[in-house]
Amino acid sequence: MKRPTDKKTLSKLSGALLLVGAGKMGSAMLDGWLARGLNPKKLAVIEPQPHKSIKALARRGAALNAKPGPKAKADAEAIVIAVKPQTAPDAVPPLGLYVGKSTLVLSIMAGRTIGFIEKALPSGTAIVRAMPNTPAAIGRGITVAVANAKVTARQRKLATDLLSAIGKVEWVKDEALIDAVTALSGSGPAYVFLLAEAMTKAGIAAGLPADLASRLARETVAGAGELLHRSTLDAATLRQNVTSPGGTTAAALEVLMGPDGFDELLTKAIAAATKRSRHLAG
């Protein structure tokens, strides 16, 4: 899927942009930045196992796994940390060599709090913690971000520009909300995939061939999601519009919306995920 290239918000980046970790999410962000006009010569990447596209960027002027030089602090306008959270205790402290007075540090590490990053980096570092989700891979993610007190208005805009490259961005003031965000939108794609999986199984149980049931479930979930995305109506209204009194949809919804139904199950599921996120964050 092509990303929009009309917003060249990163074409005038004054300093260097350092990406730490170029796995699936880091690479998705990088693709979005390039589509938004980032000059590869402004880019530095730290990635122990770079794939072919990263090596190709190095041939276009990006710095790959370069050691910080004497101008590192002056040049680093933003550092984006996209490593796995379990590697953070080793990966984050060395990044202090790149942090200058005007450097923004943007972390998308799940479960690693602003407090953890503040302790690992120089005092006074401007830090934004963000939680994206996997539709970022096609530029259709949703990210929620929170900033520490050191982040300026200019740095907040820069963080928004960097995150907008993979989808929509929302901001919260209370970092404690990130656990619920993780449970709802961070883990949310898995719930939707499970819905498609369950619909497929139910279709097979109703007598449909397996391959047809799979296609019907897949396209129904994808199409309904796109309709929800494009429509100005809320989800409840769209649901009501599909439901004729006494019809087949109403019969199904009577089960799904009854006692121990969909609402209650999802409430319990998201509560469990929120609790787990808090536990992982310490």
ABEGO torsion letter per residue (X at the ends): XBBBAABBAAAABABBBBBBEABAAAAAAAAAAAAAGBBAAABBBBBABBBAAAAAAAAAGBBBGBBBBAAAAAABABBBBABBAAAAAAAAAAAAAABBAABBBBBABBGBBAAAAAAABBBGBBBBBBBBBAAAAAGABBBBBBBBAABBAAAAAAAAAAAAAAEBBBBBABAAAAAAAAAAAAAAAAAAAAAAAAAAAAAAAAGBBAAAAAAAAAAAAAAAAAAAAABABBAAAAAAAABBBGBAAAAAAAAAABBGBAAAAAAAAAAAAAAAAAAAAX
